[in-house]
Amino acid sequence: MNTKFLYTLSFVLLFITNIKAQENIDKVLLEIAKNNKSINANNQFLETSKLKYKTGLTLENPKVEYEYLNGSSDATGNQKEFYIVQSFDFPTAYLKKRQISEKQIAQTYFKSAAYKQEILLQAKQYCIELIYLNKKQVELKARFLSTDKLHKSYQKKLKNGDASMLDLNKAKLQLLTIENEVRTNASLINQFNQKLQEMNGGIFLNFRDLSYPLISDVPDFQSLINTLKGQDPVLKSFLKEQEINLKQVELSKALALPKMEAGYRSQELLGQKLQGVHLGITLPLWENKNKVKHQKAAVIYSELQVDRHQTAYYSQMRQLYTKYERLSSSLEDYKQLLATSNNKILLDKALKLGTISTIEYFMEISYFYSSIDNYLQLEKEYHQVIASLYKYQL
């Protein structure tokens, strides 16, 4: 196959994006969400937590006692006592406990979602890294073919006396340099595929995509942050913690009310049977001391946690958006430059016509290759920052 065609094909691949890439990345993320051992363990922890928060919502166990006392003489007789009693907190306490339980379960879902998002974001970043490496491998192989062709051409010219050993050595050095880059890049591709395999529970994925996912227009910063703010599971978790602490204050107040007990009691002695109702009350004079104060302090702490997270969230998103704007501008500049000029073709013609030396050719071609490498790097970083901006949608 003509090397110029191969090089042109690889150059065109730098700008190709299609829906297939999005589908493939989405498929990888679905597989990892299903097979990742950390996510599966966290899902099990979620189920455990749900059961945990559903305990302690009912009445305490009833207390049952039976006594049989043997008399020392017939005159004394035997004594029998039966006693059953149910103690319970002030009724509003059970309502508060159930409300707290529901909020704790909801908070667990938010924590689980945040944990899962971090893992899926890492997986998506690996996919983007692999797309970059796969595209770079196509580019490097095209460079290798082109340089190999030039090297073989100089070998023939040297035999015919039309080229110097210096020219041949320069071409050979360039060929070895590119060959080493191809091997290094292939090793990196293997490493990141292994990382994806580890995240996928040991199941190999072999991600070979060359196209980045389609990206819709990114709105202005304020619109973006207003949209994504409501999707942040970490913020939702902190807000839910604040609600839980407020309910804990109400529960502490309810538990500070008298605790009651009711039951049935019977007694048999000397042929007589006594039976009746048992009523009791526990005065919470010391047991719950400072509990309300403690919960109020917890409310203040949770409010500070919400404020701290919102400040950190805004700062992080601002940094990401600023980076996105910078990368977007630089990427567009490189796109225009590379789309309107192909110095490789011009340099090949100039070398063939003898208007530039071999040293000048390789020096200039290295500048051109460097521009393509910079473009590929910028393109990768651009898609990585987009993935970070929209991680709450994973």
C-alpha positions as CSV (number, residue, x, y, z in Angstrom):
1,M,0.0,0.0,0.0
2,N,1.2,3.5,-0.9
3,T,2.9,5.1,2.2
4,K,1.6,8.5,1.3
5,F,-2.0,7.1,1.3
6,L,-1.3,5.5,4.7
7,Y,0.0,8.7,6.1
8,T,-2.9,10.7,4.7
9,L,-5.3,8.2,6.2
10,S,-3.7,8.4,9.6
11,F,-3.8,12.2,9.4
12,V,-7.6,12.1,8.6
13,L,-8.1,9.8,11.6
14,L,-6.9,12.6,13.9
15,F,-10.2,14.5,13.3
16,I,-12.7,11.6,13.1
17,T,-15.4,11.4,15.8
18,N,-18.6,9.4,15.6
19,I,-21.4,7.9,17.7
20,K,-19.7,4.5,17.8
21,A,-17.1,5.8,20.2
22,Q,-19.7,6.9,22.6
23,E,-21.5,3.6,22.4
24,N,-18.2,1.7,23.0
25,I,-17.2,3.8,26.0
26,D,-20.8,3.5,27.4
27,K,-20.6,-0.3,26.9
28,V,-17.3,-0.4,28.7
29,L,-18.7,1.6,31.6
30,L,-21.7,-0.6,31.8
31,E,-19.5,-3.7,31.9
32,I,-17.3,-2.2,34.7
33,A,-20.4,-1.1,36.6
34,K,-21.5,-4.7,36.5
35,N,-18.2,-6.5,37.1
36,N,-16.1,-4.1,39.2
37,K,-15.4,-5.8,42.6
38,S,-15.3,-2.5,44.5
39,I,-18.7,-1.4,43.1
40,N,-20.2,-4.8,43.9
41,A,-18.8,-4.8,47.4
42,N,-20.2,-1.3,47.9
43,N,-23.6,-2.4,46.7
44,Q,-23.5,-5.2,49.3
45,F,-22.5,-2.6,51.9
46,L,-25.5,-0.6,50.8
47,E,-27.9,-3.5,51.4
48,T,-26.3,-4.1,54.8
49,S,-26.7,-0.4,55.7
50,K,-30.3,-0.5,54.7
51,L,-31.0,-3.4,57.1
52,K,-28.9,-1.7,59.8
53,Y,-31.0,1.5,59.6
54,K,-34.2,-0.4,59.8
55,T,-33.3,-1.9,63.2
56,G,-34.3,-0.3,66.5
57,L,-37.5,1.3,65.2
58,T,-39.9,-0.9,67.1
59,L,-40.9,-1.2,70.8
60,E,-38.5,-2.8,73.2
61,N,-39.1,-6.5,73.9
62,P,-41.8,-7.1,76.6
63,K,-40.6,-8.3,80.0
64,V,-42.2,-11.4,81.4
65,E,-41.5,-12.8,84.9
66,Y,-42.9,-15.7,86.9
67,E,-42.1,-16.5,90.5
68,Y,-42.9,-19.6,92.6
69,L,-42.0,-19.3,96.3
70,N,-42.3,-22.4,98.5
71,G,-43.7,-21.7,101.9
72,S,-42.0,-23.1,105.0
73,S,-45.2,-24.5,106.4
74,D,-48.8,-25.3,105.4
75,A,-50.0,-22.1,107.2
76,T,-47.7,-20.0,105.1
77,G,-48.6,-21.6,101.8
78,N,-46.9,-21.2,98.4
79,Q,-46.8,-17.9,96.6
80,K,-47.0,-17.5,92.8
81,E,-46.5,-14.3,90.9
82,F,-46.8,-13.6,87.2
83,Y,-45.7,-10.3,85.7
84,I,-45.7,-9.0,82.0
85,V,-44.8,-5.4,81.1
86,Q,-44.1,-3.4,78.0
87,S,-42.0,-0.3,78.2
88,F,-42.1,2.4,75.5
89,D,-40.7,5.8,74.8
90,F,-42.9,8.8,74.3
91,P,-44.9,8.0,71.0
92,T,-43.4,10.8,68.9
93,A,-40.0,9.3,69.4
94,Y,-40.9,6.3,67.1
95,L,-42.1,8.7,64.4
96,K,-38.7,10.6,64.5
97,K,-36.8,7.3,64.5
98,R,-38.5,6.2,61.3
99,Q,-38.0,9.6,59.6
100,I,-34.3,9.4,60.5
101,S,-34.1,5.8,59.2
102,E,-35.5,6.9,55.9
103,K,-33.1,9.7,55.6
104,Q,-30.1,7.6,56.5
105,I,-31.0,5.0,53.9
106,A,-31.4,7.8,51.3
107,Q,-28.0,9.2,52.3
108,T,-26.4,5.7,51.9
109,Y,-27.7,5.7,48.2
110,F,-26.0,9.1,47.6
111,K,-22.7,7.9,49.1
112,S,-22.9,4.7,47.0
113,A,-23.6,6.8,43.9
114,A,-20.6,9.1,44.6
115,Y,-18.3,6.1,45.1
116,K,-19.5,4.5,41.9
117,Q,-19.1,7.8,39.9
118,E,-15.4,8.1,41.0
119,I,-14.7,4.6,39.7
120,L,-16.6,5.1,36.4
121,L,-14.8,8.4,35.9
122,Q,-11.5,6.7,36.4
123,A,-12.5,4.0,33.9
124,K,-13.6,6.7,31.4
125,Q,-10.3,8.5,31.8
126,Y,-8.6,5.2,31.0
127,C,-10.7,4.8,27.9
128,I,-9.8,8.4,26.7
129,E,-6.2,7.6,27.4
130,L,-6.4,4.5,25.3
131,I,-8.1,6.4,22.4
132,Y,-5.3,8.8,22.5
133,L,-2.7,6.0,22.5
134,N,-4.5,4.1,19.7
135,K,-4.6,7.2,17.5
136,K,-1.0,7.9,18.3
137,Q,-0.1,4.4,17.3
138,V,-1.7,4.8,13.9
139,E,0.3,8.1,13.5
140,L,3.6,6.5,14.6
141,K,3.2,3.5,12.3
142,A,2.5,5.9,9.4
143,R,5.7,7.8,10.3
144,F,7.6,4.5,10.5
145,L,6.5,3.4,7.1
146,S,7.3,6.8,5.6
147,T,10.8,6.9,7.2
148,D,11.5,3.2,6.4
149,K,10.7,4.0,2.7
150,L,13.1,6.9,2.8
151,H,15.8,4.8,4.5
152,K,15.5,2.2,1.8
153,S,15.7,4.9,-0.8
154,Y,18.9,6.2,0.7
155,Q,20.4,2.7,0.7
156,K,19.8,2.4,-3.0
157,K,21.1,6.0,-3.6
158,L,24.3,5.2,-1.6
159,K,25.0,2.2,-3.8
160,N,24.5,4.4,-6.9
161,G,26.6,7.2,-5.4
162,D,23.7,9.6,-5.3
163,A,23.7,9.9,-1.4
164,S,26.2,10.1,1.4
165,M,26.6,7.9,4.4
166,L,25.6,10.8,6.5
167,D,22.3,11.0,4.8
168,L,21.8,7.2,5.3
169,N,22.8,7.4,9.0
170,K,20.4,10.3,9.6
171,A,17.5,8.3,8.1
172,K,18.5,5.2,10.0
173,L,18.6,7.1,13.3
174,Q,15.2,8.7,12.6
175,L,13.8,5.2,11.8
176,L,15.2,3.7,15.1
177,T,13.8,6.6,17.1
178,I,10.3,6.2,15.6
179,E,10.5,2.4,16.0
180,N,11.2,2.9,19.7
181,E,8.3,5.2,20.0
182,V,6.0,2.6,18.4
183,R,7.2,0.0,20.9
184,T,6.8,2.3,23.9
185,N,3.4,3.4,22.8
186,A,2.3,-0.2,22.3
187,S,3.5,-1.0,25.8
188,L,1.4,1.8,27.2
189,I,-1.6,0.5,25.3
190,N,-1.1,-2.8,26.9
191,Q,-0.8,-1.3,30.4
192,F,-4.0,0.7,30.1
193,N,-5.9,-2.3,28.8
194,Q,-4.7,-4.2,31.8
195,K,-5.9,-1.4,34.1
196,L,-9.3,-1.6,32.4
197,Q,-9.2,-5.4,32.9
198,E,-8.5,-4.9,36.6
199,M,-11.4,-2.5,36.9
200,N,-13.7,-4.9,35.0
201,G,-13.2,-7.6,37.6
202,G,-10.4,-9.4,35.7
203,I,-12.4,-9.7,32.4
204,F,-10.3,-8.4,29.4
205,L,-11.9,-5.7,27.3
206,N,-9.2,-4.9,24.7
207,F,-10.4,-1.3,24.0
208,R,-9.3,-0.3,20.5
209,D,-11.3,2.7,19.7
210,L,-9.8,5.6,17.6
211,S,-12.7,8.0,18.1
212,Y,-13.6,10.2,21.0
213,P,-17.2,10.4,22.2
214,L,-19.4,13.1,20.7
215,I,-19.7,16.2,22.9
216,S,-22.6,18.5,22.9
217,D,-22.0,22.2,23.3
218,V,-20.8,23.1,26.7
219,P,-22.8,26.0,28.2
220,D,-21.4,29.0,30.0
221,F,-20.0,28.3,33.4
222,Q,-22.9,29.6,35.5
223,S,-25.4,27.6,33.5
224,L,-23.3,24.5,33.7
225,I,-22.8,24.7,37.4
226,N,-26.5,25.4,38.0
227,T,-27.3,22.2,36.0
228,L,-24.7,20.0,37.6
229,K,-25.1,21.2,41.1
230,G,-28.3,19.3,41.6
231,Q,-26.7,16.1,40.3
232,D,-23.8,16.1,42.9
233,P,-24.3,13.0,45.1
234,V,-21.7,14.2,47.6
235,L,-23.6,17.5,48.1
236,K,-26.9,15.5,48.4
237,S,-25.2,13.3,51.0
238,F,-24.1,16.4,53.1
239,L,-27.6,17.9,52.8
240,K,-29.1,14.7,53.9
241,E,-26.7,14.6,56.9
242,Q,-27.9,18.0,57.8
243,E,-31.5,16.8,57.7
244,I,-30.7,13.8,59.8
245,N,-29.0,15.9,62.5
246,L,-32.1,18.2,62.6
247,K,-34.3,15.2,63.1
248,Q,-31.8,13.9,65.7
249,V,-32.4,17.1,67.7
250,E,-36.2,16.4,67.5
251,L,-35.6,12.8,68.6
252,S,-33.4,13.8,71.5
253,K,-36.2,16.1,72.7
254,A,-38.7,13.3,72.4
255,L,-36.5,11.0,74.3
256,A,-36.2,13.6,77.0
257,L,-39.9,13.1,77.7
258,P,-41.0,10.5,80.3
259,K,-40.6,6.9,79.4
260,M,-43.7,4.8,80.2
261,E,-44.5,1.1,80.8
262,A,-47.7,-0.8,81.1
263,G,-48.5,-4.4,81.8
264,Y,-50.4,-7.1,83.7
265,R,-49.6,-8.6,87.1
266,S,-51.1,-11.4,89.2
267,Q,-50.4,-12.9,92.6
268,E,-51.6,-16.1,94.3
269,L,-51.2,-16.6,98.1
270,L,-53.1,-18.6,100.6
271,G,-55.8,-19.5,98.2
272,Q,-56.3,-15.9,97.2
273,K,-55.6,-14.5,93.7
274,L,-54.8,-10.9,93.1
275,Q,-54.5,-9.5,89.6
276,G,-54.5,-6.1,88.0
277,V,-52.8,-3.5,85.7
278,H,-49.2,-2.4,86.0
279,L,-48.4,1.2,85.1
280,G,-45.0,2.9,85.4
281,I,-43.1,6.0,84.3
282,T,-39.4,6.7,84.1
283,L,-38.3,10.2,84.7
284,P,-35.3,11.1,82.4
285,L,-33.5,13.3,84.9
286,W,-29.9,12.3,84.1
287,E,-29.6,9.7,81.3
288,N,-30.2,12.1,78.4
289,K,-28.3,15.1,79.8
290,N,-26.5,17.1,77.1
291,K,-27.9,14.9,74.2
292,V,-29.9,17.8,72.8
293,K,-26.9,20.1,73.0
294,H,-24.8,17.5,71.3
295,Q,-27.2,17.1,68.4
296,K,-27.5,20.9,68.0
297,A,-23.8,21.1,67.7
298,A,-23.9,18.3,65.1
299,V,-26.4,20.4,63.1
300,I,-24.0,23.3,63.1
301,Y,-21.1,21.0,62.0
302,S,-23.2,19.6,59.1
303,E,-24.1,23.1,58.0
304,L,-20.4,23.9,57.9
305,Q,-19.7,20.7,55.9
306,V,-22.3,21.7,53.3
307,D,-20.7,25.2,53.0
308,R,-17.2,23.8,52.8
309,H,-18.2,21.3,50.1
310,Q,-20.1,23.9,48.0
311,T,-17.0,26.2,48.2
312,A,-14.7,23.4,47.2
313,Y,-17.1,22.2,44.5
314,Y,-17.3,25.7,42.9
315,S,-13.6,26.2,43.0
316,Q,-12.9,22.8,41.4
317,M,-15.5,23.3,38.7
318,R,-14.1,26.8,38.0
319,Q,-10.6,25.4,37.6
320,L,-11.9,22.6,35.3
321,Y,-13.9,25.1,33.2
322,T,-11.0,27.5,32.9
323,K,-8.9,24.5,31.7
324,Y,-11.6,23.5,29.3
325,E,-11.7,27.0,27.8
326,R,-7.9,27.1,27.4
327,L,-7.8,23.6,25.8
328,S,-10.7,24.4,23.5
329,S,-9.0,27.5,22.2
330,S,-5.7,25.8,21.7
331,L,-7.3,22.8,20.1
332,E,-9.2,24.9,17.6
333,D,-5.9,26.7,16.6
334,Y,-4.2,23.4,16.0
335,K,-7.2,22.1,14.0
336,Q,-7.1,25.1,11.7
337,L,-3.3,24.9,11.3
338,L,-3.2,21.1,10.5
339,A,-6.3,21.2,8.4
340,T,-5.0,23.9,6.0
341,S,-1.4,22.7,5.7
342,N,0.4,19.4,5.3
343,N,4.1,20.2,5.6
344,K,4.9,16.5,5.2
345,I,3.9,16.5,1.6
346,L,5.8,19.8,0.9
347,L,8.9,18.5,2.7
348,D,8.8,15.3,0.7
349,K,8.7,17.2,-2.5
350,A,11.5,19.6,-1.5
351,L,13.7,16.7,-0.5
352,K,13.0,14.9,-3.7
353,L,13.8,18.0,-5.8
354,G,17.0,18.6,-3.7
355,T,16.0,22.1,-2.5
356,I,16.7,21.0,1.1
357,S,19.2,18.7,2.7
358,T,18.5,15.5,4.6
359,I,19.4,17.2,7.9
360,E,17.1,20.1,7.1
361,Y,14.3,17.7,6.1
362,F,14.5,15.7,9.3
363,M,14.7,18.9,11.4
364,E,11.6,20.3,9.7
365,I,9.7,17.1,9.8
366,S,10.4,16.8,13.5
367,Y,8.7,20.2,14.0
368,F,5.7,18.9,12.0
369,Y,5.5,15.7,14.0
370,S,5.8,17.7,17.2
371,S,2.8,19.8,16.2
372,I,0.7,16.6,15.5
373,D,1.8,15.2,18.9
374,N,0.8,18.4,20.6
375,Y,-2.6,18.3,18.9
376,L,-3.1,14.7,20.0
377,Q,-2.1,15.6,23.6
378,L,-4.4,18.6,23.7
379,E,-7.3,16.6,22.2
380,K,-6.9,13.9,25.0
381,E,-6.7,16.5,27.7
382,Y,-9.7,18.3,26.3
383,H,-11.9,15.2,26.4
384,Q,-10.5,14.3,29.9
385,V,-11.5,17.7,31.3
386,I,-15.0,17.3,29.7
387,A,-15.3,13.9,31.3
388,S,-14.4,15.5,34.7
389,L,-16.9,18.3,34.2
390,Y,-19.7,15.9,33.5
391,K,-18.8,13.1,36.0
392,Y,-22.0,13.6,37.9
393,Q,-23.9,12.2,34.8
394,L,-22.0,8.9,34.9
